[in-house]
Amino acid sequence: MKIKQSIFSIILVVGLLILAGSCGQQGNKSGALGSNMAERAYVAPGEHDEFYAFISGGYSGQLSIYGLPSGRLFRVVPVFSVDAEKGYGFNEETKPLLNTSFGPVPWDDAHHPDLSQTNGKVDGRWCFINGNNTPRIARISLSSFETEEIIEIPNSAGNHSSSFVTENTEYVVAGTRFSVPVPQRDLPIDEYKGNFKGALTFLSVDQESGEMDLAFQVMMPGFNFDLAHPGRKKSHGWMFFSTYNTEEANSLLEVNASQNDKDYIAAINWKKAEELIANGEFETMESEYAHNIYDESTHMATTTMKKEVKVLDPSKYPGLVYFLPTPKSPHGCDVDPSGEYIIGSGKLAAALTAHSFTKMLDAIENEKFDGEAYGIPVLNYDDVVAGVVQGAGLGPLHTEFDAKGNAYTTFFISSEVVKWKLGTWEVLDRQPTYYSVGHLMIPGGNSQEPFGKYLVAMNKITKDRYLPTGPELAHSAQLYDISGDKMELILDFPTIGEPHYAAGAPADLIKPNQTKFYKLEENNHPYAAKSEKEARVERNGKEVHIYMTTIRSHFAPDNIEGIKVGDKVYFHVTNLEQDYDVPHGISMIGANTSELLIMPGQTETFIWEPKKEGVWPFYCTDFCSALHQEMQGYVRVSAPGADVPLKWTLDGE
Amino acid sequence: MKYLMNLTMILLSIVLIGSCTAPSGETSGETTEAAASHPMGQASVQDDESDANILQVAMSSEAHTTLVAGVQAAEIEHVLVNAGPLTVFAPTNEAFDALPEGTLDNLLKPENKNDLATIITRHAAPGSYNQEALKKEARKGRKLYMATGDYLEVVVNGDEITVGGAKVIGTIQTSNGVINVVDKVILPN
């Protein structure tokens, strides 16, 4: 008995020691509890995130908005694709935003969001994003979080090296990934060389309204233009584009476009281009492209078809473009916060290449050229290279920066983020990603002043990361805390579509400018009804216009008679609310379109073409109030020849 | 003795385990404080741009300081700020003063919080009823359904409207409903 008790005591003591020991150890280890990783990504209920993250929605065509460090998804802003939830592309007001020279295109492949800047710093005014498939650039207001403008890019195809913004938002660039015949024409495909061109488009931005205008195109040889970034500080005035397929292959590019030992980074002197344009030294080319603008006062978008572009042929204008040889089909083309280093990530190269802007200028000044390509001077690799990061990883793609002179590069093949030092080119740290990372984002990472606290890795492959949802999996993103010497993985979160790049900004920069509702007195929609007294129904032949209002918790009118089969019925619905966060929705049984979701003070329109006689209900789709379930109405539909008079009432009056 | 030792060990181990898994104390301070105060819900939302809601209008009215004190004592602020829509028949300070001596003081005592909440809630009807709408209710012979489940009669006499015996002496449209100022506290029959 005594022995048993002694043994029991010993076991307890040993157990205690183990417990105490493991407890102490956890504090030193990088386990989740030990280093408070969960706490670092935790935003307490009711608290706000420190950063906004604008993450490309990839093939959803949209822009998703997350908070960092929580990884919470706040909103998906519809941009290039219709969105029935918000009526985007379905209601009459937003349909024109999706117009192109090919007609309305209801989808695109959204790629690289970038934020407006002032003096090289993100300023929280607008977010730009490119549609890759049918080349377009969109501008999203960061006060209303609505797509305000979409401009089509002519002479372009696969609008990939886009939509990067210069230091004072002078320009947003859009470079073509696929070269095409310019002008487009019927041509045997194997006559590619010499006939196909690569257009690099510069869109100027009005600093007040944000409206874009196609300022000029630099018409480059028929290479593939992959990514771009603006010069900054000393290199402000230049734009750098990576190229691949300098072989000008038109088939089996995976082999034929990987033949050259080096492709180029194209350095475009856009200040020089501005001078040429100002001096009238350009060609005007006939073209056709849509320019769609949403007016926040009328709540309506309009399309203007444009007919001309100003084109610059770089072979005719010395000093406009130079080629910097860069190993093996460079993908990412990133410029560090000082503007000195231009990083080329050769997808197939064993090392990362950093070019020096100072050395580039020196080589240009001393005309140290290694021949030319299509009349464009090629600089000597050895004359412009600043350094090479050796043995960093396999399959480098993209690089972002912190404010301490470090760079962070993603490696697709070796599935990792690697931190290295600018200037010494030494590798400082590496962390795995889950799995096969593509883009990465550090808030402010494409500016003079990065906020080097968090890094978001956007992965291409998800595999076992989340609960499985069939063969289609949300792409995974990972959040790293990069405030210390070593990167620490603190959070996983799913994304929509396949995010290609993202942009981030401090919440305090954007939060104070929010539109909370639209003021009714500033509603200039031509079909607005600004009070219930203005609610009415008007017939014009077979066209019927219903001027309807919503307020908690009824429509006015809510009983309508005298509608006939074969009519085209316009529901123009004005939300009379002036209270933040009180939208109303409306949907009509059998309408061949989406609901409307109408923000306070806003007017939106949908069309209903009744096909059957009867009495058909409509209702509010957004749980607006305690009496939301009572918010409904009826439309009586009569036969085409019936003589039921047009009548509209609310509560029988 | 040995039992005592074992007991000590067990207690000690519980303490150790406890200290090992206890959450960090740093972040819990704020949370505890927030939980301790009564839940204001949407009443704590900062919004200076929207039109004022019923609570905001009432709080800015000098004629309704008693009502507001009652709402606060009953801790029902959040009822007056939600999407509603709600119509509040708001007795003036004079209306409360006219109650029998001691009634109000008694209701404001913490132990009578529920009674106070019921009395105030009887002054609220779901829906938006301005004077025009009230006249329509009277014309159509519809009674007002109040948030407590009571039905109040609306009587129109010329330009004068009374609800549950209280005269409407003014109407204010708010972002989440209507305030009808009344000259009496509406008490149960």
Interface residues (C-beta under 8 A of the other chain):
Chain A: K2 Q5 F8 S9 L12 V13 G15 L16 L19 A20 S22 C23 Q26 N36 E39 Y42 A44 G46 K516 F517 I551 R552 S553 E577 Q578 D579 Y580 V582 C624 S625 A626 L627 D651 E653
Chain B: K2 M5 N6 M9 I10 L12 S13 L16 I17 S19 C20 S24 T27 E30 T31 A34 D47 E49 S50 D51 N53 N82 A83 G84 P85 L86 P126 G127 S128 K136 S175 N176 G177
